[in-house]
């Protein structure tokens, strides 16, 4: 968990408040390529010896990051830092590998400037992310006579947006906005600032009390990480709610009653608002994907839709079920930008599980991929049902779909879905080359090959890696590059 701060910089305009967002460079690990509020993580220069808590340090952090990223200074700091020195100071703070000590001489002015900040709410990243932040969001009105500027580096652009302009671009899929910023800007729409602060306070408290985060990486598709008994390093499985007029619940996975209650609170509220709950959709049958299937289907009177191989592996007695075939399209109603004919198409992607499905929406090309890939680790291929060659073919099939945002069952969504798929194909190819190299040195068993082929794997995942190693050996045999010997040993062929 990292402590960071973000700042809502606004200015008044004839059409209402405008909000300043910065575009993060695509290569950044945390929300690369997204538009966000200026902000960053606490630096030692923001801390004060003997100070209890981090509230003040986070406010100092917000002011420092605002200057680094936009050049904007509240009035006390404009007196302390002459105009002629500001560019050199920004360059010093932004230089690769530099520390923020150049900011320390202005500590007194920072303390005075803190009084101009107003706390909006605090949000903690949901549990699907390997890198999580607890972030207070603070507000500042743009000081008179100043205009934000962006210096190339971690940021590539920045501008003020009207809320109508911003949400119009978001709904068409043209403007990727980080989910917490999108959440707060929704609360700002149609509200005076005082009303917004109250809305944001109540909304933050609701999330603290268990309400689902508004984790929208794509318009109309909500990602809800809920705790499940899954494999490390994951601790949650993403339930994905697809649609606005007609909602499909993909992988209601958690068996925990308290986590199910969080999901049902959102679904109850949506149904009361007039949304139509259509079905429960399953990517596959594994236990960390189906823990709330019966509870969800019974509570809302929904049919369970899945591949026939998934349905025959589950006890769904008493529920309405229907098999989905490869290529089948499920209606979603109108897309968030008002287009008719929005659909969710199923693709059969076996390899991890015989009945595995991926769902791709027709408007934004978002792929809900279940366990086809993870953004936390590689996927276990566990024979006899797990089949490596089939799995690689499934990866290539979805790569051919030219997907956009990719939402896995484990880990955060990724904007560049093709890059994620290409990465996992490359990882499998590298692992296969490593296995071939080990067999070239001489025949081996699973136990002797495992520490060689998976020498980079943490010890706690080696039992799962062992199953994927077996799947890799079976693929080499099928491809003619290896043969199985007596005594559960394998050797490389002469070809």
C-alpha positions as CSV (number, residue, x, y, z in Angstrom):
1,X,0.0,0.0,0.0
2,X,1.4,3.4,-1.0
3,X,0.3,6.8,0.2
4,X,-0.4,9.3,-2.5
5,X,-2.4,12.5,-3.0
6,X,-4.3,13.9,-6.0
7,X,-5.6,17.4,-6.6
8,X,-8.8,18.5,-8.3
9,X,-7.8,21.8,-10.0
10,X,-10.8,23.7,-11.2
11,X,-11.6,27.1,-12.7
12,X,-14.9,28.8,-13.3
13,X,-16.3,29.2,-16.8
14,X,-19.6,30.4,-18.3
15,X,-20.8,26.8,-18.6
16,X,-19.8,25.9,-15.1
17,X,-16.7,24.5,-13.5
18,X,-13.9,23.2,-15.7
19,X,-11.5,20.5,-14.4
20,X,-7.9,20.0,-15.2
21,X,-6.7,16.5,-16.1
22,X,-3.2,15.3,-17.2
23,X,-2.5,12.5,-19.6
24,X,-0.1,10.0,-18.2
25,X,2.6,8.5,-20.4
26,X,1.7,5.1,-21.9
27,X,4.8,3.4,-20.4
28,X,3.9,4.2,-16.8
29,X,3.0,1.1,-14.7
30,X,0.1,2.8,-12.8
31,X,-2.6,3.8,-15.3
32,X,-0.3,4.5,-18.2
33,X,-2.1,6.2,-21.0
34,X,-5.0,7.4,-18.9
35,X,-6.1,10.9,-18.0
36,X,-6.0,11.7,-14.3
37,X,-5.8,14.4,-11.7
38,X,-2.3,15.8,-11.0
39,X,-0.7,14.0,-8.1
40,X,1.8,11.5,-6.9
41,X,3.3,9.6,-3.9
42,X,4.6,11.1,-0.6
43,X,8.3,12.0,-0.7
44,X,10.6,12.3,2.4
45,X,10.6,16.1,1.8
46,X,6.8,16.1,2.6
47,X,7.3,14.7,6.1
48,X,8.1,16.5,9.3
49,X,10.0,15.1,12.2
50,X,7.7,14.1,15.1
51,X,4.5,14.7,13.2
52,X,1.7,12.3,13.9
53,X,-0.3,10.9,10.9
54,X,0.1,11.7,7.2
55,X,-2.7,14.1,6.6
56,X,-0.4,17.2,6.5
57,X,2.3,15.3,4.6
58,X,-0.2,14.3,1.9
59,X,-1.3,17.9,1.5
60,X,2.3,19.0,1.1
61,X,2.7,16.1,-1.4
62,X,-0.3,17.4,-3.4
63,X,1.1,20.9,-3.6
64,X,4.6,19.7,-4.7
65,X,3.2,17.4,-7.3
66,X,0.9,20.1,-8.6
67,X,3.9,22.3,-9.2
68,X,6.0,19.5,-10.7
69,X,3.3,18.4,-13.1
70,X,1.6,21.7,-14.0
71,X,3.7,24.6,-12.7
72,X,0.7,26.0,-10.8
73,X,1.5,27.6,-7.3
74,X,-1.0,28.9,-4.7
75,X,-0.4,32.5,-3.8
76,X,1.9,32.0,-0.7
77,X,4.3,29.9,-3.0
78,X,4.2,32.5,-5.8
79,X,5.7,35.0,-3.3
80,X,8.3,32.5,-2.2
81,X,9.5,31.3,-5.6
82,X,10.4,34.1,-8.2
83,X,9.0,33.6,-11.7
84,X,12.5,33.5,-13.1
85,X,13.4,30.5,-10.9
86,X,10.4,28.3,-11.4
87,X,11.3,26.5,-14.6
88,X,14.7,25.5,-13.3
89,X,13.1,24.3,-10.1
90,X,10.6,22.2,-12.0
91,X,13.4,20.7,-14.1
92,X,15.3,19.9,-11.0
93,X,12.3,18.1,-9.4
94,X,11.5,16.2,-12.6
95,X,15.0,15.1,-13.5
96,X,15.3,11.3,-13.6
97,X,16.6,9.9,-10.4
98,X,16.4,13.3,-8.6
99,X,15.2,13.8,-5.1
100,X,12.8,16.5,-4.0
101,X,15.2,18.2,-1.7
102,X,15.1,21.3,-3.9
103,X,11.5,21.8,-2.6
104,X,12.6,22.0,1.1
105,X,13.6,25.7,1.2
106,X,10.0,26.6,0.6
107,X,8.6,24.7,3.6
108,X,7.1,27.7,5.3
109,X,5.3,28.9,2.2
110,X,4.0,25.3,1.7
111,X,2.5,25.3,5.2
112,X,0.7,28.6,4.4
113,X,-0.5,27.3,1.1
114,X,-2.0,24.1,2.7
115,X,-4.8,26.3,4.1
116,X,-6.1,26.8,0.6
117,X,-6.7,23.1,0.0
118,X,-10.0,21.4,0.8
119,X,-10.4,17.7,1.4
120,X,-12.8,16.0,-1.0
121,X,-12.6,12.3,0.0
122,X,-10.1,9.5,0.4
123,X,-10.2,6.4,-1.8
124,X,-8.1,3.2,-1.6
125,X,-7.4,1.2,-4.8
126,X,-9.6,-2.0,-4.9
127,X,-7.9,-5.3,-4.1
128,X,-7.4,-6.5,-7.7
129,X,-4.3,-4.3,-8.1
130,X,-0.7,-5.5,-7.1
131,X,0.1,-1.8,-6.6
132,X,-2.5,-0.1,-4.4
133,X,-2.8,3.5,-3.3
134,X,-4.7,5.2,-0.4
135,X,-5.3,8.6,-1.9
136,X,-6.9,11.7,-0.4
137,X,-8.4,13.9,-3.2
138,X,-8.0,17.6,-2.5
139,X,-9.5,20.6,-4.2
140,X,-7.9,23.9,-5.3
141,X,-9.3,26.7,-7.4
142,X,-6.8,27.8,-10.1
143,X,-5.0,30.9,-8.8
144,X,-5.6,34.0,-10.8
145,X,-3.2,34.8,-13.6
146,X,-1.8,31.3,-13.8
147,X,-2.1,28.7,-16.6
148,X,-1.0,25.0,-16.2
149,X,1.8,23.7,-18.5
150,X,3.1,20.2,-19.1
151,X,6.7,19.3,-19.4
152,X,7.4,16.1,-21.4
153,X,8.2,13.0,-19.3
154,X,5.8,11.1,-17.1
155,X,3.0,13.3,-18.6
156,X,2.3,13.9,-22.3
157,X,-0.6,16.3,-22.2
158,X,-2.9,18.3,-19.9
159,X,-6.0,20.5,-20.4
160,X,-9.1,21.9,-18.8
161,X,-12.3,20.1,-19.6
162,X,-15.9,21.0,-19.3
163,X,-17.8,18.1,-17.7
164,X,-20.1,17.7,-20.7
165,X,-17.2,17.6,-23.1
166,X,-15.3,15.1,-20.9
167,X,-18.2,12.7,-20.4
168,X,-19.1,12.9,-24.1
169,X,-15.6,11.8,-25.0
170,X,-15.6,9.1,-22.3
171,X,-18.8,7.6,-23.5
172,X,-17.6,7.2,-27.0
173,X,-14.4,5.4,-25.8
174,X,-12.1,8.2,-27.0
175,X,-11.0,9.4,-23.5
176,X,-9.6,6.9,-21.0
177,X,-10.1,8.3,-17.5
178,X,-8.8,6.7,-14.3
179,X,-11.8,5.2,-12.4
180,X,-11.5,7.3,-9.2
181,X,-11.4,10.5,-11.2
182,X,-14.4,9.5,-13.3
183,X,-16.2,8.6,-10.1
184,X,-15.6,12.0,-8.5
185,X,-16.4,13.9,-11.7
186,X,-19.8,12.2,-12.0
187,X,-20.5,13.6,-8.5
188,X,-19.5,17.0,-9.7
189,X,-21.9,17.1,-12.7
190,X,-24.8,19.4,-12.1
191,X,-23.6,20.4,-8.6
192,X,-22.3,23.5,-7.0
193,X,-19.0,23.0,-5.3
194,X,-20.5,22.9,-1.8
195,X,-23.0,20.2,-2.8
196,X,-20.2,18.3,-4.5
197,X,-18.1,18.2,-1.4
198,X,-21.0,16.7,0.5
199,X,-21.8,14.2,-2.2
200,X,-18.2,13.1,-2.3
201,X,-18.0,12.8,1.4
202,X,-21.0,10.5,1.5
203,X,-19.9,8.5,-1.5
204,X,-16.5,7.9,0.1
205,X,-18.1,6.8,3.3
206,X,-20.3,4.3,1.4
207,X,-17.2,2.7,-0.2
208,X,-15.5,2.5,3.2
209,X,-18.6,0.7,4.4
210,X,-18.4,-1.9,1.6
211,X,-20.1,-0.4,-1.4
212,X,-18.4,-1.5,-4.6
213,X,-15.9,0.9,-6.2
214,X,-17.1,2.5,-9.4
215,X,-14.3,0.7,-11.3
216,X,-15.1,1.6,-14.9
217,X,-12.3,1.0,-17.3
218,X,-14.8,1.0,-20.2
219,X,-18.2,2.7,-20.4
220,X,-21.0,0.5,-19.2
221,X,-18.7,-2.3,-17.9
222,X,-18.1,-2.4,-14.1
223,X,-15.2,-4.5,-12.6
224,X,-15.9,-5.7,-9.1
225,X,-13.0,-7.6,-7.4
226,X,-14.4,-9.8,-4.6
227,X,-12.5,-12.1,-2.3
228,X,-12.3,-15.7,-3.3
229,X,-10.3,-18.8,-2.4
230,X,-8.1,-18.5,-5.4
231,X,-4.4,-19.2,-6.2
232,X,-1.6,-16.9,-5.3
233,X,-0.7,-14.1,-5.9
234,X,-4.4,-13.3,-6.5
235,X,-6.7,-12.9,-3.5
236,X,-9.8,-11.8,-5.5
237,X,-11.8,-12.7,-8.6
238,X,-13.3,-10.0,-10.7
239,X,-17.1,-10.2,-11.1
240,X,-17.9,-8.1,-14.2
241,X,-21.2,-6.3,-14.7
242,X,-21.7,-5.7,-18.4
243,X,-24.4,-3.4,-19.7
244,X,-26.5,-0.4,-18.6
245,X,-30.0,-1.0,-19.9
246,X,-29.6,-4.8,-19.8
247,X,-27.0,-6.2,-17.4
248,X,-25.2,-9.5,-17.5
249,X,-23.4,-10.7,-14.4
250,X,-20.1,-12.4,-15.5
251,X,-18.6,-14.8,-12.9
252,X,-20.3,-14.1,-9.6
253,X,-17.4,-15.8,-7.9
254,X,-17.2,-15.1,-4.2
255,X,-18.5,-17.6,-1.7
256,X,-18.3,-15.2,1.2
257,X,-21.7,-13.8,2.4
258,X,-20.2,-10.4,3.2
259,X,-18.7,-10.1,-0.2
260,X,-21.9,-11.3,-1.9
261,X,-23.8,-8.6,0.1
262,X,-21.5,-5.9,-1.5
263,X,-22.4,-7.3,-5.0
264,X,-26.1,-7.5,-4.2
265,X,-26.3,-4.0,-2.9
266,X,-25.2,-2.7,-6.3
267,X,-27.5,-5.0,-8.2
268,X,-30.5,-4.2,-6.0
269,X,-29.9,-0.5,-6.5
270,X,-29.5,-0.9,-10.3
271,X,-32.7,-2.9,-10.5
272,X,-34.6,-0.3,-8.5
273,X,-33.3,2.3,-10.9
274,X,-34.9,0.4,-13.8
275,X,-32.0,-1.6,-15.1
276,X,-32.9,-5.1,-16.3
277,X,-30.8,-8.0,-15.0
278,X,-30.5,-10.4,-17.9
279,X,-28.4,-13.5,-16.9
280,X,-25.5,-15.0,-15.0
281,X,-22.6,-15.7,-17.5
282,X,-19.7,-18.0,-16.6
283,X,-16.3,-18.0,-18.2
284,X,-15.7,-21.5,-16.8
285,X,-16.4,-23.8,-13.9
286,X,-13.5,-23.4,-11.5
287,X,-14.4,-22.9,-7.9
288,X,-13.0,-19.4,-7.6
289,X,-15.4,-18.3,-10.4
290,X,-18.7,-19.7,-9.3
291,X,-19.1,-19.2,-5.5
292,X,-22.1,-16.9,-5.8
293,X,-23.7,-18.3,-8.9
294,X,-26.6,-20.0,-7.1
295,X,-27.2,-17.1,-4.7
296,X,-27.2,-14.6,-7.6
297,X,-29.4,-16.6,-9.9
298,X,-32.0,-17.4,-7.2
299,X,-32.1,-13.9,-5.8
300,X,-32.8,-12.3,-9.1
301,X,-34.5,-15.1,-11.0
302,X,-31.7,-15.3,-13.6
303,X,-30.7,-18.1,-16.0
304,X,-27.2,-19.3,-15.9
305,X,-25.5,-19.2,-19.3
306,X,-22.2,-21.0,-20.0
307,X,-20.5,-23.4,-22.4
308,X,-22.0,-26.9,-22.3
309,X,-18.7,-28.3,-20.9
310,X,-19.0,-25.8,-18.0
311,X,-22.6,-26.6,-17.3
312,X,-22.0,-30.4,-17.1
313,X,-19.2,-29.8,-14.5
314,X,-21.4,-27.9,-12.1
315,X,-24.3,-28.8,-9.8
316,X,-26.9,-26.2,-10.9
317,X,-30.0,-28.3,-10.1
318,X,-33.1,-26.2,-9.7
319,X,-31.7,-23.3,-11.8
320,X,-32.6,-22.4,-15.3
321,X,-29.5,-23.0,-17.5
322,X,-28.6,-22.6,-21.2
323,X,-25.5,-23.6,-23.2
324,X,-23.7,-20.9,-25.1
325,X,-22.0,-21.7,-28.4
326,X,-18.9,-20.1,-29.9
327,X,-19.8,-16.8,-31.6
328,X,-23.2,-16.3,-29.9
329,X,-24.2,-12.7,-29.3
330,X,-26.1,-11.5,-26.3
331,X,-28.1,-8.2,-26.5
332,X,-27.1,-5.3,-24.2
333,X,-29.5,-2.7,-25.4
334,X,-28.1,0.7,-26.2
335,X,-24.4,1.5,-25.6
336,X,-23.5,4.3,-23.1
337,X,-23.1,6.7,-26.1
338,X,-26.6,5.9,-27.3
339,X,-25.9,3.5,-30.1
340,X,-28.4,0.7,-30.8
341,X,-27.5,-2.9,-31.1
342,X,-24.8,-3.2,-28.5
343,X,-23.9,-6.9,-28.0
344,X,-21.7,-9.2,-26.0
345,X,-20.2,-12.0,-28.2
346,X,-18.9,-15.3,-26.7
347,X,-15.7,-16.9,-27.9
348,X,-14.9,-20.5,-26.9
349,X,-11.3,-20.5,-25.6
350,X,-10.4,-23.9,-24.2
351,X,-7.0,-24.8,-22.9
352,X,-7.2,-23.7,-19.2
353,X,-10.6,-25.3,-19.0
354,X,-12.6,-27.3,-21.6
355,X,-15.6,-24.9,-21.5
356,X,-13.7,-21.6,-21.1
357,X,-15.4,-18.6,-22.7
358,X,-14.3,-15.0,-23.4
359,X,-16.8,-12.3,-23.9
360,X,-16.2,-9.3,-26.2
361,X,-18.4,-6.2,-26.4
362,X,-19.3,-4.9,-29.9
363,X,-18.9,-1.2,-29.2
364,X,-15.6,-0.8,-27.3
365,X,-14.0,-4.1,-28.1
366,X,-13.5,-4.8,-24.4
367,X,-12.6,-8.4,-23.7
368,X,-13.8,-10.0,-20.4
369,X,-11.3,-12.9,-20.5
370,X,-11.7,-14.9,-17.3
371,X,-8.6,-17.1,-16.8
372,X,-7.4,-16.8,-20.4
373,X,-4.8,-14.4,-19.0
374,X,-4.1,-12.7,-15.7
375,X,-2.5,-9.3,-15.1
376,X,-0.9,-10.6,-11.9
377,X,0.9,-13.8,-13.1
378,X,0.7,-16.5,-15.8
379,X,-2.2,-18.9,-15.9
380,X,-1.9,-22.5,-14.6
381,X,-2.4,-25.1,-17.3
382,X,-3.3,-28.2,-15.3
383,X,-3.6,-31.6,-17.2
384,X,-5.6,-33.6,-18.1
385,X,-8.2,-30.8,-18.6
386,X,-5.5,-28.2,-19.1
387,X,-3.9,-28.5,-22.5
388,X,-1.0,-26.2,-23.5
389,X,-1.3,-26.4,-27.3
390,X,-5.0,-25.7,-27.1
391,X,-4.4,-22.8,-24.7
392,X,-1.9,-21.2,-27.0
393,X,-4.3,-21.5,-29.9
394,X,-7.0,-19.7,-27.8
395,X,-4.6,-16.9,-27.0
396,X,-3.9,-16.4,-30.7
397,X,-7.7,-16.6,-31.5
398,X,-8.4,-13.6,-29.1
399,X,-5.4,-11.8,-30.4
400,X,-7.0,-12.0,-33.9
401,X,-10.1,-10.3,-32.4
402,X,-8.2,-6.9,-32.1
403,X,-9.4,-6.3,-28.6
404,X,-9.1,-3.0,-26.7
405,X,-9.4,-3.0,-22.9
406,X,-8.8,-6.5,-21.4
407,X,-10.5,-7.4,-18.1
408,X,-9.1,-10.6,-16.5
409,X,-10.5,-12.5,-13.6
410,X,-7.4,-11.8,-11.6
411,X,-5.7,-8.4,-11.6
412,X,-6.6,-5.0,-12.8
413,X,-7.9,-4.2,-16.3
414,X,-5.3,-3.3,-19.0
415,X,-6.0,-0.7,-21.7
416,X,-3.8,-2.3,-24.3
417,X,-5.3,-5.8,-24.5
418,X,-3.3,-6.8,-27.5
419,X,-0.1,-6.1,-25.7
420,X,-1.2,-8.3,-22.8
421,X,-2.0,-11.2,-25.1
422,X,1.3,-10.8,-27.0
423,X,3.2,-10.7,-23.7
424,X,1.6,-14.0,-22.5
425,X,2.3,-15.7,-25.9
426,X,5.9,-14.6,-25.7
427,X,6.2,-15.8,-22.1
428,X,4.9,-19.2,-23.1
429,X,7.3,-19.4,-26.0
430,X,10.2,-18.4,-23.7
431,X,9.3,-21.0,-21.2
432,X,9.1,-23.6,-23.9
433,X,12.6,-22.6,-25.2
434,X,13.9,-23.0,-21.6
435,X,12.3,-26.5,-21.4
436,X,13.9,-27.5,-24.7
437,X,17.2,-26.3,-23.5
438,X,16.9,-28.3,-20.3
439,X,16.0,-31.4,-22.3
440,X,19.0,-30.8,-24.6
441,X,21.3,-31.2,-21.6
442,X,19.8,-34.7,-21.0
443,X,16.6,-36.5,-20.0
444,X,14.8,-35.3,-16.9
445,X,11.8,-35.9,-14.7
446,X,9.3,-33.3,-13.5
447,X,11.2,-32.9,-10.2
448,X,14.6,-32.4,-11.9
449,X,13.3,-30.1,-14.7
450,X,11.2,-27.8,-12.4
451,X,14.0,-25.9,-10.7
452,X,15.7,-25.4,-14.1
453,X,12.7,-24.3,-16.2
454,X,11.0,-22.3,-13.4
455,X,14.1,-21.0,-11.7
456,X,12.5,-17.5,-11.6
457,X,9.3,-18.7,-9.8
458,X,8.6,-18.0,-6.1
459,X,8.7,-21.2,-4.0
460,X,5.0,-20.9,-3.0
461,X,3.9,-21.2,-6.7
462,X,6.1,-24.1,-7.6
463,X,3.4,-26.8,-7.1
464,X,1.3,-25.0,-9.7
465,X,4.2,-24.4,-12.0
466,X,4.8,-28.2,-11.8
467,X,1.4,-28.8,-13.4
468,X,2.1,-26.2,-16.2
469,X,5.5,-27.9,-16.7
470,X,3.7,-31.2,-17.3
471,X,1.4,-29.5,-19.8
472,X,4.5,-28.0,-21.6
473,X,6.1,-31.4,-21.8
474,X,3.0,-32.9,-23.3
475,X,2.9,-30.2,-25.9
476,X,6.5,-30.9,-26.9
477,X,5.6,-34.6,-27.3
478,X,2.6,-33.7,-29.5
479,X,4.9,-31.3,-31.5
480,X,7.5,-34.0,-32.0
481,X,10.2,-32.2,-30.1
482,X,10.3,-34.6,-27.1
483,X,9.4,-38.2,-26.1
484,X,8.3,-39.7,-22.8
485,X,10.6,-42.4,-21.4
486,X,9.8,-45.1,-18.8
487,X,9.7,-43.9,-15.2
488,X,8.0,-40.6,-15.9
489,X,11.0,-39.1,-17.6
490,X,11.3,-37.1,-20.8
491,X,14.0,-36.7,-23.5
492,X,14.4,-34.4,-26.4
493,X,14.0,-36.0,-29.9
494,X,16.7,-35.8,-32.5
495,X,14.6,-33.6,-34.8
